[in-house]
Amino acid sequence: MRSQTVAIVAFGLREETGISERTEPLRRAVSYTARLAQQPRLLLAIKTSLAAVLAWYLAPLIPFLDDQYSYYAPLGALVTMYPTVARSARVGFQVMIGLAVGIGLGLSGVAALRLGVPGGVVLGAVIGVGVLLGGLRLLGDGGDWAPLAALFVLLIGGATDPEEFSISYLGTVAFGVIVGIAVNLIVVPPLYLRRASERLSALRDTVTDLLTDAATAVADDQINPDRFIARLDALGETRDAVTADVDEADESARANPRRRRHGDEREENTRRMEALERAAFLTRDLIDLLLEMQASGNADFTAAVRDDLARAIRAAAELVATPLGDPDASGRLRAATDALANYQRALGEPVPGTRAEIAAGAAVELCLRRIIDVSRPFV
């Protein structure tokens, strides 16, 4: 019986090992794909190369087009490949419109040459009008292609058959655009929602650090512009960078088949961005008010509320720093609300100070209250 049990266990181990060996290549492929998706530039380079090669080999198979111009197909794939599917489709459409406008302009130039108009006049007019038309908002990124396509038709097509060249030129580029969009859509369509969430956390940390430093400055009576200039500039740069990342992530979700599983994450990023933008603005406003109170020169008023104000700012900073889903969130919200109430009571006590200083103190209280309010939905 013991030998039978050992045999059965051994057989089971061999069977599990066999299954593991068979599934190992699949796990490796999935792991590699996941790592590749986290390297946007590398992924874009691979997909662009693939799209260009496919366009190059498939373009000669397009009927009714001259295959000697098939080298324009990789060009169409190249200009269409962008980090997001939505942008690829939009730019591809705009490029085709720009090409159509330029080709029409180039054919008009060929007709003028056939009527005997001097070549220099025709060339200058075609380029000038192409540049003007390229500024139309409708063309967007395809605006630069209008004068370029007109020049190609005028110089290359004019020496052979301009109509045949124009049809082949437009057709092969359009085919390359279609291949580029298809590859971008099928091969790991990029979705940058997780990266945007991480960048939002970085903005949250920047706001938190600035508020914490402001609380320390108030407690130590060391509020001065030099202390905050660089920090405020860094806050603005971080906010702009994070806004661009969140916008790109939102764009990456459009026309992306993977977005269905990440709808909640996309909505969450949007709400966090709105809240953190307001928190960053209010933090800047708060520091401006603190500098104004310090510049007033009335030490009695500042000293009377300094401790309560420092505690209120620090509690607000800890509230902003609360990660999503933190079990201590309700406690931090309560602490921030209580600290703000204590500061408000300190403001209500009869302390020496001018009307402007008291108004500034009340404005600080309002800033802190609004920072708490914008953080409330997430805690």
N, C-alpha and C positions, 0 to 999 in steps of 0.2 A: 504493500500500500504506500509506503513512504517513497519507494522508487517511482511509483506511478505519479504521485503528487509532484515530485521533483521534475518528472518529465513534462507534466502538464504546465507547470510554471515556466520551465525552460522554453516550451513551445510558445507560450503566451508572450514571453520576452522577445523571442525571435520574430513573432508576428508583429508586435508593437514596434520593434526595431525596423522591420521591413516597411511598415506604414510610415514611420518617421523618415526613413531614407527616401521614400517616394514623394513625400510632401515637402522635403527640404528645399528642392529647387523652387517650388512655388512660394515658400516663405521667403526665400532669398530675393525672388523677383519682386514680391510685395514690399519687402524692406527697402530694396534699392529704389523702387518707384517712390516710396514715401520720402526717402532722403533726397531724391532728385527734385521732388516737388518743393523742398525747403531751400533750393538753390535757384532762385528765379532766373538769374542771368545765364547760368549753365543750361537750364532747361530751355530757355529761349534760344540759345545758340544751337542746341541740338535740333530743336524743332524747325528752326530756320534753315539749317543745312538739309534736313530731310525734305522740307517743302521745296527747296530749290532743286534738289536732285530729282524728285518726282516730277516737277514741272518741266525740267530739262528733257527727261526721257519720254514723257507722255505728250509733250507739245507737238512733235511731228505727226502724231496720230489724229490731230484735229482736222476734220475735213474742210475743204474750201479755203484753207490758208496755206500760204507758201512756207514750207518748212525751213527755208533758209533764214527766216526771221524767228525761229523758235528760241533763240537765245534771249529774247525778251521775256519769255515765260518765267525763268528764274528771277528776273528783275521784278516782275509783278509779285512773286512770292516774297521776295526780300522786303519790298516797301510796305507790304501788308502785315508782316509779322510784328506784333506788339505784345506786351506782357498780358493783355487781357483780350478775351474773345470779342467783347463789345467794341473795344477800340480798333481791333483788326478789321471788323466788319465796317465800322464807320469810315476809317481811313481808306479801306479798299474802295468803298462806294465813292468817296470824294476824289480819289485818284482817277477812277474811271471817268467821272464827270470832267475833271481837269484835262485828261487826255482827249476826250471827245471835243472839248472846246478848242484845245490846241490843234488837233487834227483839222477841224473845220477852218481854223484860222490859217493853217499851213496850206490847205488846198486853195483857199482864197488867194494866198500869195503866189502859188503856182499858176493860177489863172491870170493873175496880173502880169507875171513874167511872160506868159504866152501872148499877152496883148502888147508886149513891147515895153513895159515899164522897166526902167533900169533896176538891175539886181540890188544895188546898194540901197535904193529907196525902198524896195520891197522888203529886204531883210530888216532894215531899221523899223519900218512900219509894223511888220509882223511881230518883232520882238517887243516893241513898245506897247502895242495893243495887248500882246500876251501878258506882259507884266501888269498892265492895268486890270485886265480881266482876272488875273490871278489874285487880286486883292478882294474879290467878291467873297462875302461871308459864306455864301452857299458852297463854294469850292473848298473852304477850310484847308486841310493839309494837302489837298490836291491842287491848290492854286499854283504852286511852283512848277507843276507839270504842264501847265498850259503853254507858257513860252517855250519850254523844252520840247514838247511834242510838236509845236509849230515849227521849230527850228529843224527837227529831224525830218519832218515831211518836206520842208522846203529844200533842204540840202541833199538828203538821201533819196527821198521819193521823187524829187524833181529831176534827178539824173536818170531815173529808170521809169517806172510806172507809178505815179503818185497814188492813184486810186488803189491799186493792188497792195502797195506798201502800207497805206493807211489802214486797210482792212486787216492785213496780217499783223501789223503793229498793235492795233487795238485789240484784236482777237487773242493774240498770244499773251499780252499783258493781262487781259481779263482772265484768261485761263490760269495764269500764275497767281492772280489774286484769289481765285476760287480755291486753288490748291492750298494756298497759305492759310485761308480761313478754315478750310476743312481740317488741315493738320493741327491747327491751334485748337480746334474744337474737339477733335478726337483723341489726340495724344496728350494725356494728363492736362486737361483744361485748367489753367491756374486759378486758384481761389485763395485770396490773401486775408481772409477774415481772422485767422489765428494770429498772423503777424500784426494786423491792425490792433487786435486786443492787447498784444504785448506792448505795442507802442503807446497805447492808451494808458497802460499801467506805468510806463516811463513818464508820461506827462503827469499822471497822478503823483508820482514820487517827486517830480520837480516842484509841483505846487506845494506838496507837503513839506519839503525841505525849506522852501522859502518862508512858509508860515512859521515853521519851527524856529528858523533863524530870527524872524521878526519877534516872536515871543521872547527869545533870549535877549534880543536887543532892548526890548521894553523892560525886561526884568533887571538888566544891567545898566539901564539908562545910557545906552550906547547907540542911539538912533542917529545915523548920519547918512547923507546921500551916497558917499563913497562906498559904504558897506553894501548898498543894494543895487547900484547901477549895473554892475556886471551880472548880478543874479537876475535882474529884471530883463536884461537883454537875452540871457540864456533862456528865460521862460518864454519870451516871444518867439525865439528861434525854434524851440522845442514844440511850441503850440503849432506853428506854421508847418513844421515837418510832419507832425502827427496828423494834422488835418489833411495833408496831401496823401499820407498813407491810408487813412480811413476812406478818403474819396476813391483812391485806387482800389481798395478792397471792395467797396460798394460797386464800383464799375466791373470788377472781376466777377461779381455774382450775376450780373446781367447776361443773358443768353448763355448761361453756364448750366449744364445738366446737373452739376454737383450741388447747386445752391439749395435744392429742395431739402437736403438733410441739414442745412445750416441756416434755416430761416430765422430761428430764434437768436442765433449768434449775431447775425447781421443786424437785426433790430436792436439787440443789446448794445452793439458797438455804436450805433447811431445815437442812442439815448445817452450812453456814457460820454460820447464826444460833445454833445450839447451841454451836458452838465459840467464837464471839465473845462470847456471853453468859458462858461460863465464863472466857474470857480477861479480860473486864471485871471479873468478880467477883474473880479471882485478882490482878488489878492493884490493885484497891482493898485487898485483903488485904495485898499486898506493901507498899503505902505505909503502911498502919497499922503493920506490923512495923518498917519503917524509922523511923517516928516513935517507936515504942517503944524501939528501940535508941538513938536520939538522946537520948531523955529519960532513959535510964539514967545518962548523965553520965560513962561510962567511956571517955575519949578513946583510951586505949591499945588497947583491943579494936577499936574502930571503925577506927582508923588502920591496924591490922595487916591488915585485909581490905578497906580502902576501894577501892583501885585494882582489885583483882580483882572486887569486887562491882559497881563501876561498869561495868566491861567486860562482865560477865555480863548486867547489865540492858540495856545498850545493844545487845548482840548479840541478846537476846530481842526487843527492840523492832524491830530490823531483820528478824527472822524473821517477826514478826506482820505487818509492813508488806509482806511479799512478795506481789505480785499473783499471781492464779491463772495457772498456765502459765509463770511466770518461769523462764528457763533457768538463772538463778543460784540457784535455790531450794535445791538440794542443798548448794551452797557455804555459804549462810547457815545452813542447818541444822547443818552441820558446825562452823561458827564458833561458833554458839550453844552447841552441846554441849561444845566444847572450852573455851569461856570459863567455862561452868558447872563443868566439871571442875577448872579452875584455882582457882575460888572454893572449891570443896569441899576441895581440898587445903590451901588457906590456912586454912580452918576447922579442919582436922585438926592443924595445927601447934600446939605449945604456946605460946599467947599469954595474957597476963593478961586476966582477965575473970571475972565471976560466972557461976554456973551458968545464971541466967536469961538473961544476954546471949548465952551460947553457944547456948542453946536457941532464942533468937530468930533468931540467925544461921542455925541449921539450918532453921528454919521458912521463912526467906527463900529458902534453897536449894531447899526443897521447892516453894515457889510458882513459882520460876523453872522448875523441872523440869516442873511441870504445865503451865505456859504453853507450853513447848516441845512437850510431848506433845499438847496440843490443836491446835497448829499443824501438827504432823507430817503428818496426812492430806492437807493442802492444798499441801504443799511437796515 
